[in-house]
Amino acid sequence: MTEKLSEERMARCRAVEENLADIRARIARAAEASGRKGEDVILLAATKTVPVEVVNHAIRLGVDFIGENRVQELEEKYDRLERDKCQVHFIGHLQTNKVKNLVGRVDMIQSVDSVRLAKEISRLSVQRGVNTRVLLEVNIGREENKSGVLPEALEDLLGEITGMPAISVCGLMAIPPICEETERLRNYFSLMAEYFVDIKRKKSDNVAMEYLSMGMSGDFEEAILCGANMVRVGSSLFGRRQYPAR
Ligand SMILES: *Cc1c(COP(=O)(O)O)cnc(C)c1O
C-alpha cells in the first residue's frame, strides 16, 4: 500500500515537472504579447489539497511562491514546507478569528476585504513586531456569495488601511466570475488593471502597488494580457484536485 502510494506520488511529481515547463512557456508568451517578459510575471502555485511532498517538489523545481487557501491546511503543512526557498501566501477567505494563525507566519495575505480584518491584522502585527503585507481582494463580478470588497468601496478601504500601523497594501487580487465569453472575462480583468494603475498613480503612504494577482488555470493567459503580474495556478500544475474523504 505504502509502496503504491509513493509510486503514485512519484508519477505526480514527474507530471508537475512537465506541467511547470508548459505553464512557464505559456506565461512567457502571454507576457511578451503584452510587452513584458516571462520573468515579469510571478507564478504562484495554488497548493490546496496537494500533499506537502509534491509541493516541496515544485519548490525544488523553482516555484518560489505558493498559496494556501485554508488556514487549517496551511497549519498542517507549514512545518514541513521548504519555506527557505519560497514565499508562502494566504489566498483564501479569511475569518478574523484565524488571523492569529497567519501573522508573522506567511509572507502575504492576498485576501483582505474589510476594515475589520485589516484592523485585526494590524493589531496582531504590532503585537508581534512584524509588518504584514497584504493585497486587497476585489469582488469584481459583484457576486453575492463571493468575498472581496465591492469596487466602489475599494478606495475607502484603502484609505482606512493606510492609517493603520504594521500593515502595508502591496496590490490587488481578484477572482472574476466564471465566464463563457472571453470578452466578458477580459472586461473584468481590464477593470482590475485600471483600478491597479489608478491607485498606483496616486501613491499614498503605506501603499506600494506592486502586485496585480489574477488569473487561474483556466484563464491566466487572458489575465496576463490584461496586465496581471501574478497568476495563481493550481490544477494545471498539480493535476485535478483530489479531495480527501472526510
Ligand atoms: C484554488 C485557487 C486557485 C487556483 O485554481 P486552479 O483553477 O486550480 O488553477 C487560485 N486562486 C485561489 C484563491 C484559489 O483558491
The ligand as a MOL file (V3000), in Angstrom:
LIG
                    3D

  0  0  0     0  0            999 V3000
M  V30 BEGIN CTAB
M  V30 COUNTS 15 15 0 0 0
M  V30 BEGIN ATOM
M  V30 1 C -7.5880 27.1360 -5.9980 0
M  V30 2 C -7.2950 28.5530 -6.2150 0
M  V30 3 C -6.5950 28.9850 -7.3640 0
M  V30 4 C -6.1410 28.0450 -8.4640 0
M  V30 5 O -7.2100 27.4520 -9.1140 0
M  V30 6 P -6.9900 26.4970 -10.3930 0
M  V30 7 O -8.1770 26.7180 -11.2190 0
M  V30 8 O -6.8550 25.1320 -9.8770 0
M  V30 9 O -5.7460 26.9590 -11.0550 0
M  V30 10 C -6.3290 30.3260 -7.4780 0
M  V30 11 N -6.7170 31.2210 -6.5550 0
M  V30 12 C -7.3870 30.8580 -5.4450 0
M  V30 13 C -7.7850 31.8900 -4.4720 0
M  V30 14 C -7.6910 29.5120 -5.2520 0
M  V30 15 O -8.3610 29.1490 -4.1660 0
M  V30 END ATOM
M  V30 BEGIN BOND
M  V30 1 1 1 2
M  V30 2 1 2 3
M  V30 3 2 2 14
M  V30 4 1 3 4
M  V30 5 2 3 10
M  V30 6 1 4 5
M  V30 7 1 5 6
M  V30 8 2 6 7
M  V30 9 1 6 8
M  V30 10 1 6 9
M  V30 11 1 10 11
M  V30 12 2 11 12
M  V30 13 1 12 13
M  V30 14 1 12 14
M  V30 15 1 14 15
M  V30 END BOND
M  V30 END CTAB
M  END
